[in-house]
Amino acid sequence: MRALFARHALLPDGWQRDVLLEWDAQGDLTRVDAQAAPPLGVARADYVLPGMVNLHSHAFQRALGGLTERAGEGPDSFWTWRDLMYRFAARITPEQIEAIAAQLFVECLRHGYTSLCEFHYLQRGPDGKAYARPAETAERVAAAGHATGMGLTLLPVLYSHAGFGEQPLRPEQRRFRTGVDDILRIVEALQPLRGGQLEVGAAPHSLRAASIAQVRELAAGLPAGRPLHIHIAEQMPEVEQSIAFSGRRPVEYLVEQVGLDERWCLVHATHLNDAEVAAIAKSGAVAGLCPTTEANLGDGLFPLQAYIELGGRFGIGSDSHVSQSPVEELRWLEYGQRLVHQRRNIAFTRQQRDVGQYLWQTALRGGAQAAGRKVGALAQGLRADLLVLDGSHPNLDGVGDEDVLGRFLFCGNDNLVRDVLCGGRWVVQGGRHVAQEAVTQRYRQALNELREVSQ
């Protein structure tokens, strides 16, 4: 039976009790009734949350996690990490991309992500030549999503230049090379895969890798309403290069030359001035924040408090996948601000003073917008994406509704996610993914193959 009775469920207007949830064969919620009588024969749960959206992912980088934590001869930074990532990306095959993506999706689902936006820029073969099928590698990511049950937004990446001023690509960037026509062909090739569990948008990699003219052309050529994502202002050298080239900071330059609206997700947007913070908030675009990766790479901290005060929209992503947990992303989003401001409880508004609930629901709304899919809440007509928390865990023992998210996000390191429903399909039960063993076996095989190539 496609139904679940929740003793406590987080609905768009807050926690409700005795909630009956039903969904159809297509994976959409058809009924969400609070204060319902518990029907016979329907599974029950103590605490149910809408599944989180991961709005920024480079799936292949999951296999690189933990392998770059060794100091070099000089200062290490994003740029030295990037050189190591390039060497790894040069060797990976489409089959390995699929195996690594599937492992990542299993881990993300087990920790509470039910949607993921894949910022996908490995489009060509190791020699830089195009595959016979223009969407070969993107289709591999889609196959991993289908096999594991992860809801996806595929974002093939426009990557034409090595730096501002249309600098030619370096040899190690040859696998990423695309023009606007290439991306639109990939988008068209992925059209048959679109449906309830998969959307297709596009992503200019950055203002370093795509010219303003290309960004405009791509935005105009993409079908109406499709999401557009871009890396922006992640590192201070990027800001300095933008100023040297255009006389404008990256966000200023994008706003002035292209404009922003609700289609856009600005990933990182770490280094902003006050005018840029206000411009993003006013535009209705989403700031895509990836605290664990931004910390791992030494990027910096997004000005969250000022952005919240202006009503800005944001979501979270796991980017390079040094973590696969939305709990960790949201925890460190808040904790980073506490360290900057030297006080507690930063992420809240007058209307919602519970930090945990504010973070979860705001990240859901921003993530759903960035994904361009019918997700982000337990509501009729949206996807049946939900998490069942382990009501027997000591962290949830005897807590009231108002404290569930505080316990979930800010107490301990045990994974409290017990079961996960994604697109109406139970993909995690009792803390284990239903295909976990087979997926992990293929992942280990892919890693062994990559090690052999590197030796």
Order of alpha helices (4+ residues) and beta strands (2+ residues): beta-beta-beta-beta-beta-alpha-alpha-beta-alpha-beta-alpha-beta-beta-alpha-beta-alpha-alpha-beta-alpha-beta-alpha-alpha-beta-alpha-alpha-beta-alpha-beta-beta-beta-alpha
